[in-house]
Structures are given as structure tokens and as C-alpha cells.
Amino acid sequence: MFRMWGKLIKDNHLLKDTIIERCSDSLSRTQMVFDALETICYELDLSKPLWLDANVREFKRHNKTRFTQDNFIEQLDFDYLEIHVIEE
């Protein structure tokens, strides 16, 4: 079981969140992360963020990362999108 939590935060307040569950043994962890992020973005009506080197390092180290305005092309109405793997 793989679960990822996606949260939209503005001024230290939770605006929206969703939890994505995956039960696929055929996908690698990286594929499950990208698939879950795509589903989170779809459910929260966002475009997919760009992964910067800082995001990759933070995700490898802590199993979570924040996507800010630097990661998106369009203007955001929130401070950041945070994803967090809560179960593997």
C-alpha cells in the first residue's frame, strides 16, 4: 500500500487536501510518486509542478516536499503545494 497526502497551504492554513492510495506491485516507487502527484494535481485542479533539484533532495531525505510559485507556470492563489508519502 502506497499513500500520498497532497495539501494546498495559504498563510499557514490548509485550504484543500487529498490522500491518494496505490496498491500496485508492478510500478516502481518513483512511478507511484509521479502517478500520485498527477492524481493530486487533477483532484485539486492544478497543473503539474516542475521538479527542481531542491525538491528532489528534500523528497529523498524527508519523503515530502513543497512546490511553490517557482515550480508552476501559472500564477497561484495559494502559498505552496506540499506532498508527503505517509505510508509505503
Buried (B, 14 or more C-beta within 10 A) or exposed (E): EBBBBBBBBEEEEEEBBBBBEBEEEEBEEEEBBBBBBEBBBEBBEBEBBEBBEEBEEBBEEEBBBBBBEEBBEEEBEBBBBBBBBEEE
